Amino acid sequence: MATGKATVFALLDEIDQAAGAVEALRKAGVPDDRIEIMSGIPLEHEVLGRPEVPERMSIITPVGAIIGFITAILFTFGTVALYSIRVGGQGYFTLPPKLIIMYELTMLGIILSTFFAGTFWQSGLLPFRRKLYDPSISDGRIGIVVSVSEDQRAQVEDILRQWGADIKDGEWRPL
Amino acid sequence: MASESTRRDWQEGQEAALAHEEQKLREEVLLVDPRPRSEMNRMVLEAVQRITPGYIALLVVLGLITLVGLFFAWGYQMRWGMGVAGIRRPVFWGMYIANFVFWIGISHSGTFVSAILRVFKAEYSRPITRGAEMMTTFSLMVAGLFPLIHLGRTWRFYWMLPIPNQRELWPNFHSPLMWDMTAIFTYLTGSTLYLYLPLIPDFAMGRDHMTGWRQKLYRVLALGWRGTEEEWRHLMTAMKIFAFVIIPVMFSVHTIVSWDFAMTMKVGWRSSIFGPYFVVGAIFSGVSAVITMLIIARRSLKLHYFIRTEHLESLALLVLIFSFAWTYFFFNDFLVEWYGGERVGHEILTLQARGPAAPLWYGMLFFNILVPWATLWNKRIRRSPTALFLITLGVNIGMYLERVIIVTGFLQRNRMPFDWGEYNPSIVEMSIVVGSFAMFFFLYMLFTRILPYVPVWEVHEGQLTHRIVRFGRAVVTARTNVD
């Protein structure tokens, strides 16, 4: 028989409680990808015994650098070739002065790609979407959201309560 | 029995002494003096809302000075041309360029205090990074105005942009001025985003606890932040990348500014040491300016819990170290010129030592060398906010004088004596300069009431990883490294 989906939202006061609750949920058969943790400070994945969140910054950042570098090549060499003005036999396709523009635009490429791709695309940050949240998280409490089937709900709530959690009526609010 | 009682008394005495030491350490070091996160949030949000009649009056005055200096005086110059400025042959670079260099120097504060100290895990810097990063962004904004003011025909600024135009000409990417523009654009973009990134969780905190227009603003700026593992992971990685990238960009910016001078054939300017000399001077003035602003902010925002004597003292030590470094570069530059034996070089040095530029030159040496060296070795002075305020303000006066001497002083003496001259800034120039200072203070003051001045989450994180431990009979702080 198919059962509906349930979302359990719990708030805990201490990091140790949260780590214990996550471990207990895992032992009860709740997979890691069904558990979401929210906190007011960054917690390394080892602190709560969670799997490491994958990220692609090691790809995004070099791509940004390459785009910046190519833009610089187009500006420095491309424009000289397109609009050539030869002055007094001076160097034309000289590299040293162009290296500065290449350096700056490569850095700009890294900065912009890290910010836009890293912050918006990768983190999924978007304002005004309805999200499950409680303001006390920014006061230092730790939020745990567990997505389970309806028939597992009671068991999950029991586990969380055992670890001192307040079970909240999950409020989906526009943030 | 008696000896056991004596030992017990001794142990109790020791315990009381250690407890007293612990208390002293807590009062001294923010990271081992934790308070509930909600209380820290409240303190920072109260500071943002601390708008007193005095604050409004000062903001209005600064706004008016900005208006007069940057709109009326600059507008007057645009209307009547560059002739209203005091720049004349041979001094074609006057106060505008000196101010440009000065403000670019101040902009090194944020990067140094925030990025470099973050990379080297200088934990004490946690509560003071935001104030320094704000300085970087606003001083770059002010600095960016001066090349436009100096252009004269400001409306032709777009000729510098890399877009095809009616002249069928592109900007000359071989020109140091073009390097300047590119470097400043990169640095301004980077430092503004670097200011914004760690603000996102603080905006979310403001969104959760405030009402009215601030809540609406924070809601937009928080981008829907909830503090999930993905969000933190990407934020921390992005901040790490930014910290590493912004440091070489910072070095490049002031090096390129120095090349505006060093790439010329001008005696006094043409020096291979100008790059590091400028960078060290920039960090020297930047860190000093951070101390000055932190002392003001601590008092006006009542942030004594977050910004403590330990922070001022640590930064004061940096000022002393950079005073040594600046002196080293200054003396290198001076001695080579003096020993070089070139006639015009000697004329420039004479102008500084005995000529009209002497008050500026001796003032520079007084504020940049004599005062810091004579005072900052003393722990009591390093821990006195009033003394530090005066010393760091003096350093920035000294560094300002240095910029004025390098830009306008050296131009007064050239290879051919017919090309010698004096420089006196006009009232229009001085009004614009005063307006630029007012603009910086206006922006900084305004944004202290918009942006949370202390990154609370960084302080909270630091407090969770720091402890007081007893090491033999000593009481010390210890850090748990979790990353």
Interface residues (C-beta under 8 A of the other chain):
Chain A: I15 E36 I37 M38 S39 G40 I41 P42 L43 E44 H45 E46 V47 R50 V53 E55 M57 T61 F75 T76 T79 V80 L82 Y83 I85 T94 P97 K98 I100 I101 Y103 E104 L105 M107 L108 I110 I111 L112 T114 F115 G118 T119 F120 Q122 S123 G124 L125 L126 P127 F128 R129 K131 Y133 P135 I137 S138 D139 G140 G143 L175
Chain B: P36 R37 S38 N41 P162 E168 L169 W170 F173 H174 M178 W179 T182 A183 F185 T186 T189 G190 L193 L197 I200 P201 A204 M205 R207 D208 H209 R219 V220 A222 L223 G224 W225 R226 G227 T228 E229 E230 E231 W232 R233 H234 L235 M236 T237 A238 I241 F242 V245 I246 P248 V249 S252 I256 W457 H460 E461 L464 V482 D483
